[in-house]
Amino acid sequence: MLRKSVLWAILLGSIVLGRSPAIFAQAEGGAAAEAKGDPKPEAKGEVKSDAAAEKETTMSGIEWFIKSSGWIGLLILGLSIYFVSLIIRLFMEMRQEIAIPAELVARTQESIKARDFQGAFDAVRQDDSFLGRVLTAGIAELPNGLPDAREALERVGEAETVEMEKRISMLAVLGTLGPMIGLLGTLLGMIESFSAISMGGQTLKANEVAGGISKALLLTFEGVSLSVPAIYFFAFFRNRVSTISVNAMLEADQLLRFFYRTGRSKGAAASVSTAPPTPPARP
């Protein structure tokens, strides 16, 4: 019995000792691979799949900007284009040399000095500038006296000033509308973020939450970017309208007084024809 036990122990030890080099080799190889940082075959496949997924979900800055802006950003872009075109048109039209043409002033003064009162009146009546319109109304009322003429001149001047203020009022509208549209985008972005949080459950995706927040901030920035220059240019052109209006009224009043004083002795104001000029006959 003892002999059999010894034989079984020798056999078992030989088997263990015979397989132990392979086992130790596998263990040493695994430890070396872990020390080198080589991932397991399954880990390598997982790394590759994660890299591919990250590559698919990554987008450029322009694509992110367009996607985050959406239809609200498109609306802000349209308003921005309209704002730029309006600013260019106002810079071209609201100039003092257009409202008070130096050529018209010089021609009117020369005609009055030459006592060509009808020619002076025809010159201002045919001119479509601020000065031409208010001076036409004033000269037309001179037969009724200088006070009535000045009153008519001031009424037309106030109407012209209101008309210019109406043309710049859209700048104030854009300045007020920009933040409101941006606020709408802010609300939509925050709704998306909190919806992702409330509906995500245990698998909350950080990119969805961050996407909604970034969208809210981007649309707010776009709305403010439209509002700030609109408010600035509204104040700028409002001051320009006031300056043009005051200078045009002063120039018109001086010419009206000059017209009245020069022609008072000969009754020129009463002799001026206020009827529109007769168009030339067609052949």
ABEGO torsion letter per residue (X at the ends): XAAAAAAAAAAAAAAAAAAAAAAAAAAAAAAAAAAAGBBBAAAAAAAAAAAAAAAAABBBAAAAAAAAAEAAAAAAAAAAAAAAAAAAAAAAABBAAAABBAAAAAAAAAAAAAGBAAAAAAAAAABABAAAAAAAAAAAAAAAEAAAAAAAAAAAAAAAAAAAAAAAAAAAAAAAAAAAAAAAAAAAAAAAAAAAAAAAEABBBAAAAAAAAAAAAAAAAAAAAAAAAAAAAAAAAAAAAAAAAAAAAAAAAAAAAAAAAAAAAAGAAAABBABBBBBBBBX
